[in-house]
Amino acid sequence: MTYEIPKQIERLGEEIQEHQLRYHNRRVIVSKEFTFDSAHHLHLYEGKCKSLHGHTYKLQTILSGKTDHRGLTIDFADMKRIAKERVIDKLDHRYLNEVLPPMNTTAENMVVWIYEQIHHALIEEGHYPNIRIEEIRLWETPTSFAAVTREMMEADENDG
């Protein structure tokens, strides 16, 4: 297969018009992943995790929304900034039992807290009325994760 070098760069207003930037009006999923290192221990647990230990956590944020006039749902840079400000900076290289609200620092508890932090950020910033969290996943090890979905969180809110 041969590749041709472009003869000219596509220019807005000439080869493509602004109304063409948005190809569709469908909801799409966008995702971003992060890692952070933290220490913790679990209460009322009889296993290795009752002692102080650490993990390299992997966080995946999965959002959805319709594209704007440019064809963007949400800028990946904004997803990164929100996760960094609201979650990563608070948890990275920290003792989770000290920095999280009073809770057993299980992946199951943490993933709900992370969902809440990102959800509140999207609302507070007000720039993303059509963006919603679809799922948050938190890996405690490469083979073990806890997750929460929008449907799960909304169902729990409706149950009172």
Protein Blocks (a to p, Z undefined) as FASTA:
>chain_A
ZZdddfbdcdehilpcfklmpmbfcdcddddddddddddddehiacfklpgcdddddddd
dddddddfkopabdfklmmmmmmmmmmmmmgopafklmmccddfbfklmmmmmmmmmmmm
mmmnopammbccfbdcddfbfkbccdddfklmmmmmmnZZ
